[in-house]
Amino acid sequence: MQSKLTKSVVVVGVGLAALSAVTWPARIVAADTPTTPRKRPPPENRDESKVPPYELPDALVLKNGQRVTDAETWTRKRRVEILELFRTEMFGRRPPAPIDLKFKVFDETRGALGGKATRKQVAVYFSADEKGPRMDLLLYIPASAPGPVPTFLGLNFGGNQAIHADPGIKVSESWQRGRAEQGYVKNRATEATRGTESKRWDVDAILDRGYALATAYYGDIDPDFDDGFKNGVHPLFYRVGQTKPASDEWGSIAAWAWGLSRALDYLERDPAIDAKRVAVMGHSRLGKTALWAGAEDERFAIVISNDSGCGGAKLSRRVFGESVHQINYSYPHWFCDNFKKYNERVSDLPFDQHMLIALMAPRPVYVASAERDQQADPRGEFLSALHAEPVYRLFGAAGLGVKDLPPINQPQMGAISYHIRSGVHDVTPFDWKCYLDFADRHFGLK
Ligand code: GCU
């Protein structure tokens, strides 16, 4: 009796799933199906002695069990497999560039920043509808540039006007999470928000060293809250009747990364920029984004992850700091729905984050941590960089040169680079100096 009942329940479940896939219009299913109650994750571990042993998947073993021993097989076979796994199980797949992608330069000012730079502002339209969503790209190009310059590209958190006090920057009109004391009112930026994030953007150093800076507000691509993907760029790509991404389709991080590729599409058309020498850089959730942008789009010549933590450089299997369960619980819109399957079984993930770092190979990649950013697990970030080494070695690149965390504030620079800086979760002039030295080295400026 008991077993019969159980069986019939199972059958009903399957029947409904089949029915929903075949006959129900997707719109009704999505709107009417109550979301599964989310299970609260356990508190994070901050005690190194309590980290249980774990085993990492081997980046160099193909699904069919064969070992990869040369760069060509890596590129042609294993890289393709791993990229597909990250797409399906973590970040979600993304659409190609829209056919209607359009750029309008709405500001070009020579002699900006006291004569140091040319400032450009470009509207990037993702569809034929100019009402949006649209992304405003801000560029500072060194005034004295003799020709096309290498460029740092990164998304910002508070709107372009927050990265510098320059009164010429258009104040963002997009939805903002920003706090009242920083000058944000009713989820909008005001004049008072100019320069509030300038400490994180060492514009002077970037320009003085001959680089351009390009940045855009991440919320122009998709506002950072869980609204069931009604705003931002996702709806532009829904099939008829679709109201939210499928379980293997892009979450917000994949959308932000896609936006970075669209920024690069513009940079390729700007004669002042050397688009073959663009370093994509991001901090925290935007560091996760920079890594995924670099994985999806090999046009990015250098990839830099600043304090990216869980879902970025940090190993998921290492039980320290933020966990996969916690990140999916607090930010259900960041990754695709499939990633939630692993909340309580990270050891079943077909990859770990060292394989995300390996997807950059042979391009230079920089992973940075901060000593007091324990939530992001500096050791877990370092270990991802370390375990990506075997893939870089296939290309003849030297490894990190250390097997354990290097001393504080002493960057280890190679094709894979790493530093742990003193201080908290942030981007500082020290971080920028390291990234500039790194770019100089790899772009042949030094
Ligand atoms: C939260 C989140 C992190 C993320 C960070 C940020 O702390 O848990 O995963 O990196 O926000 O983006 O600032």
Boltz pocket constraint, residues with backbone or C-beta under 6 A from the ligand:
constraints:
  - pocket:
      binder: B
      contacts: [[A, 283], [A, 284], [A, 285], [A, 286], [A, 307], [A, 308], [A, 309], [A, 310], [A, 322], [A, 327], [A, 330], [A, 375]]
      max_distance: 6.0
